Amino acid sequence: MKSRIKDLPLRDVQNLADNRGIDIQKVGIKNVDVPLIIQRKGKDNQVVYAKAQICASLDMNFKGTHMSRFMEILNEWREKELLGVDIKGCLEAIKQRLDAKAAQVKFVFKYFIEKQAPVSKQKSLMAYDCSFEGILEENKYKFYLGVKVPVTTLCPCSKEISDYSAHNQRAIIKVVISYDETEHIWLEDLISEIEKTASCEVYPLLKREDEKYVTEHAYDNPKFVEDVLRDIVLNFRNNKKIKYFEAEVESLESIHNHSAWAYQLETKG
C-alpha cells in the first residue's frame, strides 16, 4: 500500500499567532559566509569573502520569521556587482518577502588594494577590513560605509624631549560614514584620505630605501592620536557628500602597556 505521508501539507509554524504582544525589532541570521562582487574604482571588480548579518523586524502577531528566506535573498544578491548603496534593493526584498516594517543587512569583508612602495616602487597587495551596512525602516534608507586602516604615528612629545630618536608605533583608524544613495564614495579614495592624516602610511612590502623613507617621513610628521582625529574630522566636515561620520584612532603604544585613543561622532545638517 502506497504511503500518503509525503502528500500531507507541512504546517507553517512561523505563521502561527503569538499572544504575548511583543514586536521584535530585529530577528534574522548572522555570521553567514558569502562571496561578494565589489565594484572597484577604475579597475575590474573584486570578489571578496564576507561575513553577513541580515535581519528584519517581526510583528507581534507572528510566532517566528522565515529564516530560509534570508538565505534565498543573500544567494540572489551575492552575484550582483555592489557599490554599497546598492544594497537598498536587498533590503526592499527582505521587507517584501517577510512582510516586515524594517530590514537591515551588514557585510564585513577584506578589501585588497595594490600599494606601491614609496622609493623602490615595488607593488604588493594591502588588505583593509571594510563593511557595507544598510538599514531600511518604513521608507527611510540609511547606508553606512566602514573601513579600518592601519597607519604609523610618531609621538610629538617623545621627539621634543629626546636628544635623539622618538618612539613610533602602529595605529588603527576606524571610520564609519554615511551619505545619500545618490552619491558615491570609493573605498580607495576614503582609505587614501585617511592614510594622509597619519605620521606615515603602512606598506605591505618595503625595501631598505623604503624603510629609510618611512622612518624619516614619520619623524618629520609627528602626531598624537588627537592630531590624527582632528585632521579626519576637518576632512569629513569639508566633504559635502558625507552626512554622518564616526571616527576613532587607537595607537598601539610601543612604550606603554596600553593604547592611546580618541573618538568623534558627528551628524551634519
C-alpha positions in Angstrom: 0.0 0.0 0.0 1.4 3.4 -1.0 2.2 5.8 1.9 0.3 9.1 1.8 2.5 10.8 4.5 4.5 12.8 1.9 1.3 14.2 0.5 0.3 15.8 3.7 0.7 19.6 3.9 3.6 20.8 6.1 2.4 23.0 8.9 3.8 26.6 8.8 4.6 27.1 12.5 6.2 30.5 12.0 2.9 32.0 10.8 1.0 30.9 13.9 -0.3 33.6 16.1 1.6 34.8 19.2 -0.4 36.2 22.1 2.4 37.9 24.1 2.0 41.3 22.4 5.7 41.9 21.7 7.1 43.3 18.4 10.6 42.1 17.8 12.9 44.8 16.5 15.5 42.5 14.8 15.5 38.8 14.0 17.5 37.0 11.4 20.8 35.3 10.7 24.4 36.3 11.3 27.9 35.0 10.6 26.9 33.8 7.2 29.9 33.2 4.8 29.2 34.7 1.4 31.2 35.8 -1.6 30.5 39.3 -2.8 31.4 41.1 -6.1 32.6 44.6 -5.2 32.9 47.3 -7.8 36.4 48.9 -7.8 37.5 52.3 -8.9 38.7 52.2 -12.4 39.5 48.5 -12.3 38.0 45.1 -12.6 35.6 44.0 -9.9 36.9 42.3 -6.9 35.4 39.1 -5.4 35.7 39.2 -1.6 34.9 36.8 1.2 32.3 38.4 3.5 30.6 37.7 6.8 26.9 38.7 6.5 24.3 39.6 9.1 20.8 40.0 7.7 17.6 40.7 9.8 14.1 42.1 9.8 11.5 43.3 12.2 8.8 40.8 13.3 5.2 41.8 14.0 3.8 40.8 17.4 1.1 38.7 15.7 3.6 36.1 14.3 5.4 33.4 16.2 8.5 33.5 14.1 10.2 34.7 10.9 11.1 32.5 7.9 14.9 32.1 8.2 15.3 30.3 4.9 14.1 33.4 3.0 17.1 35.4 4.3 19.4 32.9 2.7 17.4 32.9 -0.5 17.8 36.7 -0.8 21.6 36.5 0.0 22.0 33.9 -2.7 20.4 36.3 -5.2 22.4 39.4 -4.1 25.8 37.7 -3.9 26.0 37.7 -7.7 25.4 41.4 -8.1 28.1 44.0 -8.5 27.8 46.1 -5.4 28.8 49.7 -4.8 27.4 49.5 -1.3 24.5 51.9 -1.6 23.0 49.2 -4.0 22.0 47.0 -1.0 18.8 49.1 -0.7 17.3 46.7 -3.2 18.3 43.8 -1.0 16.5 45.4 2.0 13.4 46.1 -0.1 13.3 42.4 -1.0 13.6 41.4 2.7 10.7 43.7 3.7 8.5 42.4 1.0 9.1 38.7 1.4 9.0 38.7 5.1 6.2 41.3 5.4 8.4 43.4 7.7 8.4 47.1 8.6 12.2 47.3 8.8 15.2 45.4 7.5 19.0 45.5 8.0 22.0 43.9 6.3 25.7 44.2 7.0 28.6 42.7 5.1 32.1 42.7 6.7 35.0 41.8 4.4 38.7 42.1 3.5 39.3 44.5 0.6 42.7 44.4 -1.2 44.3 47.5 -2.7 47.6 47.4 -4.7 50.1 49.7 -3.0 53.5 50.9 -4.3 56.4 51.3 -2.0 57.5 55.0 -1.8 61.1 54.7 -3.2 61.6 51.2 -4.7 58.1 51.4 -6.3 57.6 47.7 -5.7 54.0 46.7 -5.8 52.1 44.4 -3.4 48.6 44.0 -2.0 47.4 45.6 1.2 44.3 44.2 3.0 41.8 46.5 4.7 38.8 45.5 6.9 35.7 47.1 5.4 32.0 46.9 5.8 28.8 47.8 4.0 25.7 48.3 6.1 22.2 49.2 5.1 19.1 50.0 7.2 15.6 50.4 5.8 12.9 51.5 8.2 9.5 52.2 6.7 10.7 54.1 3.6 13.8 55.7 5.1 17.1 54.3 3.9 20.5 54.7 5.5 23.8 53.3 4.2 27.0 53.1 6.2 30.5 52.5 4.8 33.1 51.3 7.3 36.9 51.0 7.0 39.7 50.0 9.3 43.1 51.5 8.3 46.5 50.7 9.8 48.9 53.6 9.9 52.1 54.8 11.7 52.1 57.6 14.4 55.2 59.2 15.9 54.9 60.8 19.3 55.5 64.7 19.2 56.3 64.7 23.0 58.9 61.9 22.6 60.5 63.8 19.7 60.6 67.1 21.7 62.2 65.8 24.8 64.6 63.3 23.4 68.2 64.0 22.4 67.8 61.6 19.5 65.0 59.4 18.1 61.4 59.2 19.1 59.0 56.4 19.7 56.6 55.4 17.0 54.0 52.7 16.6 51.3 51.3 14.5 47.9 52.9 15.0 44.4 51.8 13.8 41.9 54.3 12.4 38.3 53.1 12.3 35.8 55.1 10.4 32.1 54.8 9.5 30.5 57.3 7.2 27.0 57.7 5.8 25.9 59.5 2.6 22.9 59.7 0.3 22.2 56.9 -2.1 22.5 59.4 -5.0 26.2 59.9 -4.0 29.1 57.6 -4.0 32.5 57.4 -2.2 35.0 54.9 -3.4 36.8 52.7 -0.8 40.1 53.6 -2.5 39.5 57.3 -2.0 38.3 57.0 1.6 41.3 54.9 2.6 43.7 57.2 0.9 42.4 60.3 2.6 42.5 58.5 6.0 46.1 57.4 5.4 47.2 61.0 4.8 46.2 62.1 8.3 48.8 59.8 9.9 52.5 60.4 10.5 53.1 57.9 7.7 51.3 55.2 5.8 51.8 51.5 6.4 53.1 49.4 3.4 53.0 45.6 2.9 56.4 45.5 1.2 59.4 47.7 2.0 63.0 47.5 0.7 65.8 49.2 2.7 65.4 52.5 0.8 61.7 52.4 1.5 62.2 51.8 5.2 64.6 54.8 5.4 61.9 56.9 3.8 59.1 55.7 6.1 61.2 56.2 9.2 62.3 59.8 8.2 58.8 60.8 7.0 57.2 59.8 10.2 59.9 61.6 12.2 59.2 64.8 10.2 55.5 64.4 10.8 54.9 63.7 14.5 51.2 63.3 15.6 49.3 62.4 18.7 46.0 60.5 18.3 44.3 63.8 18.9 46.1 65.3 15.9 45.1 62.4 13.6 41.5 62.6 14.8 41.2 66.3 14.3 42.5 66.1 10.8 40.0 63.4 10.0 37.2 65.5 11.4 38.1 68.5 9.4 38.3 66.4 6.2 34.9 64.9 6.8 33.3 68.2 7.7 34.5 69.7 4.5 33.2 66.8 2.4 29.7 67.8 1.3 28.8 64.2 0.4 29.2 62.9 4.0 26.1 63.4 6.2 27.3 61.4 9.2 30.7 60.1 10.4 32.1 58.2 13.3 35.9 58.0 13.8 38.3 56.6 16.3 42.1 56.4 16.4 43.8 53.8 18.6 47.6 54.0 19.0 49.1 50.6 20.0 51.8 52.2 22.1 55.3 50.9 21.9 56.5 52.2 25.3 53.3 51.6 27.3 51.2 48.6 28.1 48.1 50.4 27.0 46.7 52.2 23.9 46.1 55.9 23.4 42.6 56.5 22.0 40.5 59.3 20.5 36.9 59.3 19.2 34.4 61.6 17.5 30.8 61.2 16.1 29.1 64.0 14.2 25.9 64.3 12.2 25.9 67.1 9.6 22.8 69.2 8.7 
